[in-house]
Amino acid sequence: MRTASNAVRTDYCPGTDSGHIRVLLVEDDAILTLAEKMLLEGEGFEVRTANTGEDAVSIAMSDAQVSIILMDVDLGRGIDGLEAARLILAGRDLPIIFLSNSANPEVRSLAFEKPFHGLVAKVPQSTVLSQLIRNAISDHESR
């Protein structure tokens, strides 16, 4: 939702229960998962986690309360984040933001193609990530 000055409100999230946002965080590194989960919870988000692409697909399809997915691109063994995102979007319409420290131009390009909502470095500043999540949900809902 935008205000009269066209700024995005951070206290409102369309399609969610009084601003309640459940984030599915998909990350194969346990330490990064903990750091990112703490960061997100500190910003008021509820967080579910998955450490494989397969688990991400399963949770996204079974948990109707997931509002948005933060997906690591390189998930180690099994399907990668891009493939997991494609499988999720084949069955469910959710905004997805990719997490990566990769400088790979192909990954960067794919992450900004529709229907995805961009790419952010792992463990970003909490206010930047919080605003990115809210903007992605707002943008996704307005399509």
N, C-alpha and C positions, 0 to 999 in steps of 0.2 A: 504494500500500500504506500502511496506517495502522498506527501503533504502538499499544501498550496505552493510551497517553495520548490516542489519537485524533488525533495530529499526523501530517501527511503526511511520509513519509520522502523526502528529496531525493536519496538515493543509489541509489534503485531505481526502475525504470520497467517495469511489466508489459508483456509482449509485445515487449520489445526485448532485444537481445543484451547482457547484462551492463550494463544502464543506458545503452547506446548509443542516442542519439536523433538521427535525421536530420531536420532542419527544412527545409522548403521555404519560403523567404522570397520573397514576391512584392511587389515595390516598383518603381515606375517612376522614382523619383528616384535617380540614381547615387550621390550623396553620402550620402543616407540609407541606401541599400543597403549601402554600405561600412561606415558607422557601426554599423548594426544587425548586420551579419555579424560584425564584430569583437567586438561585445558578446556575441553568442551563442557564438562560438568561444571567447571568454574564459571562458565558463561551461561549456565542455566539450562543446557540441553540434557535430555536423557540419552544415554548412549548404550547401544548394543554392539558387541564386537564379534568379528569373524576373523579367522587367521588363514583361510583358504578361499579361493574363488568358488569352490563347490559349496562351502558353508555359507558364503555370501548369497549365492543363488537360493539356497534352501531357506535362509532366514528372510530374505526379501519377499519370497513367495508366500511364506507362512505367517509373517507378522504384519498385519494390516496397519499397525500403528507407525511403521517406519515412514518418516516424512522425506528423508533425503539419505543419500549414500555418499560417504567419503571413501574412495576406493584407491588403494595402492595399485600402481600399474604392474610392478614386478612382485608377484606373490610366491616366488620360488616354485616348488613342485606343483604339478596340476595346472589348471587353467589360469591364465594371467588375468589381471584386472580388466583389460579391454574386452576379453572374451566373456568374462563373468558379467560385465556391464551389458553386453549385447544380449546374453541369455536372459538377464533380468528384464531388460526393456522389451523383449519379445513377449513377456507375460504380464508386465506391470509398468505403468507409466509413473516413473519417479525421476526427480532430478538427481544427477550424479556428478560429483566433482572428483577429479582424480588427484591423488597425492603422489608426488615423485620428486626425487632430486636429480633425475636424469636430464641430461642436456640433449638427448636424442631428438633431433628435429621432427622425426616421424611421430614420435609419441606426443610431442608438444602440439603438432598440427592436428592429430586425431582428437586430442582432449578438448579442443576448442570447436570441433564440428558439432552441429546439431545432431542429436538431441542432448549432447553432453554440455556441462556448464563450466568447463575450464579445468585448469591445472594449478595446483598450489604446492609450494615446497612443503616437505614434511616438517611437522612441528612449527607451524607459522605462529606469528603473534596472535594472541587470543582474540583481540578486537578485529583484526583483519579477517580471520577465519569466521568469526561470528557474523560479521557483516556479509561475507561472501555466501554463507549458508542461507541467511535470510533473503538476500537478493536472488539467489538461485531459486528458492521456493517461490518467491513472489513472481519472478519471471516465468517460471514453469507453469504456475497457476493462471497466468494471464494469456497463455497461448490458446 
